[in-house]
Amino acid sequence: MIFKVFYQPLRSEAPVRERTEVMYVEGESIRDVRTSIDHLIKDINVEFIREVSGEFLAYEKQSADYKVATFA
């Protein structure tokens, strides 16, 4: 499954909507994705994770910024 992860690039700063960034991650569940990110990328603040599928995934794939990250 593909998940859209909304995050702040610096964990030490308060979340600001204008600085929210997005990454797409492949994983089994939201919990799996969050655990992988927390173990491998220590300095970001994950705000929200959402599963993307169907027409929503097709729309997201049209974006120039669409790139799926995998954590092994």
N, C-alpha and C positions, 0 to 999 in steps of 0.2 A: 504494500500500500504506500501511497505517497502522502506526505503530510506537509502542510505549509506552517512554518515556524516563524512567528513574529518575535523579534528580540531587539534589545538595546545593545549597542556594541560595547558599552562599558558598564560593568556590574556596579561600580562604585558611584555612579551618577543616578539621580532620580529619573524615572522614565519620562520622556518627552515625546509626544506623538510625532512631531516632525523628524525625529531622529530614529524612529522605528524602522528596522530593516527586516527583510524577509529572506528565508532560505527554504528550499524544498529538500526534504529528507525522506529516504526510503526506510521503512521499518515495519514491524509487525503490529505495533499498537502505539498509542500516545505515550504510554508509560515507557515502552522500549525506546522510543525516540528521545524522550526527556532524559532518561538514564544515560543513553549514549552521549548526548550533548553535554550533560553535566560532567561526565568522566573525561571527555576528550577536549572540550573547549571550556576552560575555567573562567575566562574573563568576560562572558556575555551574560546578560540578564534576559532569560526567556520569559516573555509575557504571555503568549498564547500559542497553542498548537491546534491545528484544525486538519482533519482528514479531507483530502480533495479527491474526487472521483467523478466519473461520468462527464456530463457537459461542462461542469466547473473545471475539471482537469483539462479537458480539451481547450477551454478558453485560456487557462493559465499557460499551456504549452505554446500558445501563440506569442507570448511575451518574449522579448529579446533577453530578458534577465532570467528566464527559466533554465535552471540547471539543477539536477538532482544530486545531492550529496549522499554518500553512503558511508556508514561507519561500521567497520568490522571489528 
